[in-house]
Amino acid sequence: MILTDRRRLRRRYLSCLAVLGALALLAACAVNPTFQNEDHRLKVVTTTGIIADLARNVAGERANVISLVPEGADPHTYEPSLRDVRNIAYANLALTNHLLLEEHNLIKSLDANLSPGVPNISLAEASEKYGAHIIPLMESLTLDTIWLGLRVRGTGIQLGADRSSDVRLRATKVEGPGALIAYGTESFGKTEIYFNSADGLDDQDQTTLPPDAHTHLSWAFTKPGIYRLTVGAELLVRPTTAPQQLGEQEFSFAVGVDPAQAGPGSNGKARQVLSSGHADVTADLDRHSLYFYADPEGSGDLTQTVFDPNNSIIEVPNKALHEVPAGPSYRFLGDSGASIYQLPQAVLGKHLHGEIDPHLWQDVHNAKAYVGVIQDALIKADPTGEASYRENARRYLSQLDQLDSYIEAKIDTIPAAQRQLITTHDAFGYFADRYHLTIAGFVTPNPAVEPSIAERQKLTQTMSNLKVNAVFLEPNLRSRSSTLSQVAAELGVQVCPIYGDTFDEHVGSYLEMMRANADSIATCLKPSKKVTP
């Protein structure tokens, strides 16, 4: 036991050194500005560059607007710095997207460090009253095994929870012939272990999610057989408050064997086998219970239903057999090349979200709704600037109307049969919905597992059947999207740029980003045009 603890401490120490080194590099590359005491303008802090750009167009010279997430960084994973905390403390107004777009620690830092009484606006939620169009998040369901994640359902308002609260999910018991390991793989390949029964379960075998959230992860099993995992859940309204227990539940897995070997459920009948589509081990804040929340047909999050874990079972078939990847990052799974059964994470990188697509700005009509919310928030924070804010908003809304018409005209030049969008990010549902494209698929490679032959075949067949001229990559994901690039090269298909939720050195404003997307899509999808990737 002492040796095990020492190993864990050493792993944690080395991990901390690596993180500190990475943070130092990031700090050297991109340093956010800070609010200055001598600047008497309104101080507005936003979470992303896109929100900051919208706010600057409405605020004009009357406000200093700072984005916490630096240019080129991923808002889904960006962790706040001490400089960010200082900016939050000095802010007179805070603007977030939310709908779980931003990293939860960023939201928690913002909510905890704003001065009392400072307006804290979640644009996505507030924009509905300005006519924003909300759609469910579309997720890739191209895996040939079930896609299993973790979820918290409900708001927990009756328990005092809000968006800064946490639900702790803890593995308390594992029965089975081998080890059960649940882990996540972040954008640059770093792994985070949630549960690992290989060296016994303790306080390290847990993770936290905010209310009404969902995350993706990989599940690995070292030997075939029936596994039973017991998970407990508790609500932490604040770090300083006592946990509120939500319950404990056993979940069953049939790994490489007939699920019937698990025996009947508590109702005396054969267990319902969950073997495809999307499912989550779920803690419910409002029901105070845990269960499988599943969509076996793979038709989308909002059609999922509750399955009693006492009468159902997750199937991990023999086709889920993989080799442990080489390299020290995956040693916790076993020796390199050893066989394990694995349900892959599917989505690249740390990916926490709810059931609603948070990327509303990909529809220009929704960006206009954001502008309405921002205008009202600025007027409330600085009433003497009302006339200026209204005039700036009027002028910018006119530019957004022109942008919307421009995009619509560009996409209209593409024949209907060619309007098939294949990307590596689930960020373009609003763009497709507004401008009449079809989301043909997302390719979201997991660096922990080589894509299966079936997955590559599905992608190849989709691209061949639709006769697409191009697939689209966000510039910051190009180096991590080898599967899509390789299949595209084999089929002679172009790889073209598209921007989701961050700017770079080529695109520095919302207007530029959306025009660039329209130009790229129109140029690359039209059959008469070919460009060099």
TAQUIRA-V322481 format. One record per backbone hydrogen bond with DSSP energy under -1.0 kcal/mol. CO is the residue of the C=O (numbers start at 1). NH is the residue of the N-H. Records with the same first field share a line. If there is no record, write none. Layout:
CO->NH / NH
This chain:
1->5
2->6
3->7
4->8
5->9
6->10
7->11
8->12
9->13
10->14
11->15
12->16
13->17
14->18
15->19
16->20
17->21
18->22
19->23
20->24
21->25
22->26
23->27
24->28
25->29
26->30
36->39
42->64
43->92 / 93
44->66
45->95
46->68
47->69
48->52
49->53
50->54
51->55
52->56
53->57
54->58
55->59
56->60
59->62
62->42
64->44
66->46
70->73
74->77 / 78
75->103
81->85
82->86
83->87
84->88
85->89
86->90
93->45
94->121
95->47
96->123
97->124
103->107
104->108
105->109
106->110
107->111
108->112
109->113
110->114
115->118
119->94
121->96
122->126
123->127
127->130 / 132
128->131
135->357
147->279
149->281
150->215
151->283
153->285
156->159 / 161
157->160
162->165
166->236
167->209
168->234
169->207
170->232
173->230
175->228
179->222
180->197
181->220
182->194 / 195
183->218
184->192
186->189
190->186
192->184
195->182
197->200
202->205
204->206
205->171
207->169
209->167
213->152
214->353
215->150
218->183
219->343
220->181
221->341
225->255
227->253
228->175
229->251
230->172 / 173
231->249
232->170
233->246
234->168
235->244
236->166
238->241
244->235
247->233
249->231
251->229
252->314
253->227
254->316
255->225
258->261
259->262
260->263
265->268
269->265
272->313
274->315
277->147
278->295
279->149
280->293
281->151
282->291
283->153
284->288
289->284
291->282
292->307
293->280
294->305
295->278 / 298
300->303
301->304
305->294
307->292
308->311
310->266
311->272
313->274
314->254
316->256
317->320
318->321
320->342
322->340
324->337
327->330
328->331
330->333
331->334
335->338
338->324
340->322
341->221
343->219
345->347
353->214
355->137
358->360
359->362
360->363
363->366 / 367
364->368
365->369
366->370
367->371
368->372
369->373
370->374
371->375
372->376
373->377
374->378
375->379
376->380
377->381
378->382
382->385
383->386
385->389
386->390
387->391
388->392
389->393
390->394
391->395
392->396
393->397
394->398
395->399
396->400
397->401
398->402
399->403
400->404
401->405
402->406
403->407
404->408
405->409
406->410
407->411
408->412
410->413
411->414
415->418
416->419
418->420
419->438
421->440 / 441
422->472
423->443
428->432
429->433
430->434
431->435
432->437
438->421 / 440
441->423
446->449
452->456
453->457
454->458
455->459
456->460
457->461
458->462
459->463
460->464
461->465
462->466
463->468
469->494
471->496
473->498
474->477
477->480
478->481
481->485
482->486
483->487
484->488
485->489
486->490
487->491
488->493
494->471
496->473
507->504
509->513
510->514
511->515
512->516
513->517
514->518
515->519
516->520
517->521
518->522
519->523
520->524
521->525
522->526
526->529
